[in-house]
Amino acid sequence: MLALERLGIRPVAATGSSAGAIVAALWASGRDGPEIRDRLLPLRRAEFWDLASPLDWLRGPPGLLRGDAMQRLLEKHLACRTFEECRFPVAVNAFNVGARRATYFRSGPLAPAVRASASLPGLFQPARIAGGWYLDGGFVEKTPLAPLLERGDVDVVLVHHLRSTSAPALAGRPGVLDVLRSALETLRGRLDETLLAAAERSGKRLVVVEPDPPRVDPFHLERGAAALEAAREHALRALGAGATATAAPADAAGRSA
């Protein structure tokens, strides 16, 4: 996002999954790159660490955190309340637990949809929207390209996501969690490959930017500034090598100038 703005690249539309949904929604809502950076980097764990009670676990699917605090933060920092008010179209995906598939949100209230897309399984309780339970969209589809490929006014699609970390080789007999993690990563990787192949077949120009910055999590938020700078520098190098003046964040799309 910061690299795109520096290069004068503006999106026609954007999609996002998980953390990418937060960034895409903030940008589409009217925040610029430096403003988003200055709002997110000072965040502290206590601001979103709302531990679920045993009663919460009885009321719905389990998760360490309720997620209400995250939604309040989103409502505070988003520059508008609904998808329809955004300055360019944006869509975010979330995993519909009941339907067992990814669902795209493109209309209605913005903060609840972004909360759903960023509700990491196990860490957050699933978000409740219109009677359904939703979890992190990146859980099944970290490259949400479908809304961009459907658009006739798009001929360039920029995909920006973090490089997947490789699990260390197992020396002994794998446990149940090891097997589940391996299966999930394999399936998600194949789905991403399928989605990227579909983008290439669509006739649209596909640009993939895949940095490998320091990992940030709730217990290592201090890495945020270094991770952001590493991702920005990587994007500038990748886009500067072959970038034209294209209107093209998590995932963004545009028409060549």
Buried (B, 14 or more C-beta within 10 A) or exposed (E): BBBBBBBEBBBBBBBBBBBBBBBBBBBBBBBEBEBBBEBBEEEEEEEBEBEBEEEBEEEBEEBBBBBBBBBBBBBEBBBBEBBEEBBBBBBBBBBBBEEEEBBBBBEEBBBBBBBBBBBBBEBBBBBBBEEBBBBBBBBBBBBBBBBBBEBEEBBBBBBBBBEEEEEEEEEEEEEEEEEEEEEEBEEBEEBBEEBBEEBEEBEBBBBEBEBEBBEBEEEEBEBBEEBBBBBBBBBBEBBEEEBEEBBBBBBBBBBEE
